[in-house]
Amino acid sequence: MNNSEPISVSLKGANNAQYTIITDLNETVADFKKKVEEKTHARMEHQKLAYKGKALSKDDVTLKDAEFINCATVHMMAVVKGGLF
């Protein structure tokens, strides 16, 4: 797959919410978090994302370097005042 081609990522959130995010392997985790914010309204600084059992905590890493593939599934927990949601 050419790295500039769009990929589809499934985002699973709280309360069984599920979203589809169209992104690109050259984008960074920060870029992906912006798209998640647009789709879910969960602010970037409140997002805790995990892919393949690992936290996506480094915003400057590309999705290619994080080993994303088409149809990947990312899990999201939103941090709210008082704990996780």
Sine and cosine of phi, psi and omega as CSV:
sin_phi,cos_phi,sin_psi,cos_psi,sin_omega,cos_omega
0.00,0.00,0.75,-0.66,0.09,-1.00
-0.91,0.42,0.72,-0.70,-0.08,-1.00
-0.90,0.44,-0.32,0.95,-0.02,-1.00
-1.00,0.01,-0.07,1.00,0.04,-1.00
-0.97,0.25,0.60,-0.80,0.03,-1.00
-0.93,0.37,0.53,-0.85,0.11,-0.99
-0.83,-0.56,0.40,-0.92,0.03,-1.00
-0.97,-0.25,0.78,-0.62,0.00,-1.00
-0.86,-0.51,0.76,-0.65,0.07,-1.00
-1.00,0.03,0.79,-0.61,0.02,-1.00
-0.93,-0.36,0.85,-0.53,0.04,-1.00
-0.95,-0.31,0.81,-0.58,-0.03,-1.00
-0.88,-0.47,-0.26,-0.96,-0.01,-1.00
-0.91,0.42,0.42,-0.91,0.05,-1.00
0.83,0.55,0.57,0.82,0.03,-1.00
0.89,0.45,0.32,0.95,0.06,-1.00
-0.92,0.39,0.63,-0.77,0.01,-1.00
-0.69,-0.73,0.69,-0.72,-0.03,-1.00
-0.73,-0.69,0.41,-0.91,0.13,-0.99
-0.93,-0.37,0.79,-0.61,0.01,-1.00
-0.90,-0.44,0.81,-0.58,0.09,-1.00
-1.00,-0.07,0.81,-0.58,-0.09,-1.00
-0.59,-0.81,-0.19,-0.98,-0.07,-1.00
-0.66,-0.75,0.61,-0.79,-0.04,-1.00
-0.89,0.45,-0.38,0.93,0.02,-1.00
-0.99,0.16,-0.20,0.98,0.03,-1.00
-0.96,0.27,0.38,-0.93,0.01,-1.00
-1.00,-0.04,0.18,-0.98,0.09,-1.00
-0.85,0.52,-0.63,0.78,0.04,-1.00
-0.88,0.48,-0.67,0.74,0.06,-1.00
-0.87,0.49,-0.69,0.73,0.01,-1.00
-0.89,0.45,-0.68,0.74,0.02,-1.00
-0.88,0.47,-0.57,0.82,0.06,-1.00
-0.89,0.45,-0.68,0.74,0.03,-1.00
-0.91,0.41,-0.62,0.78,0.06,-1.00
-0.89,0.46,-0.67,0.74,0.02,-1.00
-0.88,0.48,-0.69,0.73,0.02,-1.00
-0.87,0.49,-0.62,0.78,-0.07,-1.00
-0.99,0.17,-0.63,0.78,-0.16,-0.99
-0.94,-0.33,-0.25,0.97,-0.08,-1.00
0.93,0.36,0.22,0.98,0.11,-0.99
-1.00,0.08,0.89,-0.46,-0.06,-1.00
-0.87,0.50,0.57,-0.82,-0.06,-1.00
-0.79,0.62,-0.69,0.72,-0.07,-1.00
-0.94,0.33,-0.21,0.98,0.02,-1.00
-0.98,-0.20,-0.04,1.00,-0.04,-1.00
-1.00,0.07,0.68,-0.73,0.19,-0.98
-0.84,-0.54,0.94,-0.33,-0.06,-1.00
-0.95,-0.33,0.59,-0.81,0.05,-1.00
-0.71,-0.70,0.65,-0.76,0.05,-1.00
-0.71,-0.71,0.77,-0.63,-0.02,-1.00
0.81,0.58,0.61,0.79,0.06,-1.00
0.98,0.19,0.10,1.00,-0.02,-1.00
-0.87,-0.50,0.64,-0.77,0.04,-1.00
-0.93,0.38,0.66,-0.75,0.11,-0.99
-1.00,-0.06,0.98,0.21,-0.15,-0.99
-0.98,-0.17,-0.24,0.97,-0.01,-1.00
-0.98,-0.18,0.96,-0.27,-0.11,-0.99
-0.92,0.40,-0.36,0.93,-0.06,-1.00
-1.00,-0.01,-0.02,1.00,0.02,-1.00
-0.98,0.21,0.68,-0.73,0.07,-1.00
-0.97,0.22,0.37,-0.93,0.03,-1.00
-0.91,0.41,-0.50,0.86,0.08,-1.00
-0.89,0.46,-0.73,0.69,0.00,-1.00
-0.92,0.38,-0.43,0.90,0.07,-1.00
-0.99,0.12,0.05,1.00,0.07,-1.00
0.92,0.39,0.54,0.84,0.09,-1.00
-0.92,0.40,0.52,-0.86,0.11,-0.99
-0.72,-0.69,0.24,-0.97,0.07,-1.00
-0.87,0.49,0.65,-0.76,-0.01,-1.00
0.94,0.34,0.36,0.93,0.07,-1.00
-0.91,0.42,0.40,-0.92,0.07,-1.00
-0.88,-0.47,0.80,-0.60,0.05,-1.00
-0.91,-0.41,0.66,-0.75,0.03,-1.00
-0.97,-0.25,0.68,-0.74,-0.02,-1.00
-0.84,-0.55,0.71,-0.71,0.21,-0.98
-0.86,-0.50,0.72,-0.69,0.05,-1.00
-0.99,-0.15,0.76,-0.65,0.04,-1.00
-1.00,0.06,0.83,-0.56,0.04,-1.00
-0.86,-0.51,0.28,-0.96,0.00,-1.00
-0.82,0.57,0.83,-0.55,0.00,-1.00
0.98,-0.18,-0.10,1.00,0.05,-1.00
0.58,-0.82,-0.34,-0.94,-0.01,-1.00
-1.00,0.02,0.47,-0.88,0.07,-1.00
-0.87,-0.49,0.00,0.00,0.00,0.00
